[in-house]
Amino acid sequence: MTDVLVSDAPQAHRFEARDEAGELLGIAAYDVVGRTVVFTHTEVDPRAEGRGVASTLVRAALDSVREAHGDVVALCPYVKAWLARHPDYQDLVHRPA
């Protein structure tokens, strides 16, 4: 697998995964409510499926939220399932006051 580069594209409300040539491989769409990032949809180009792109994308997106001292709500089924498989990211899950 080629390296996957993940960056935030806040103007488009999404994190983007690209290959070394800059080709878009996948996106994790989100909305921001205060300090909470609400992940609404994750999508990977069918040609890149099965190469770990979605997992790399979500991990990097969640690391970015952690770095910004935010929390997350996972409306996206993929992000929700990813969080369930990674207990070390449970501290990011939004807990209503």
Secondary structure, 3 states (H helix, E strand, C coil): CCCCEEEEEHHHCEEEEECCCCCEEEEEEEEEECCEEEEEEEEECHHHCCCCHHHHHHHHHHHHHHHCCCEEEECCHHHHHHHHHCHHHHHHECCCC
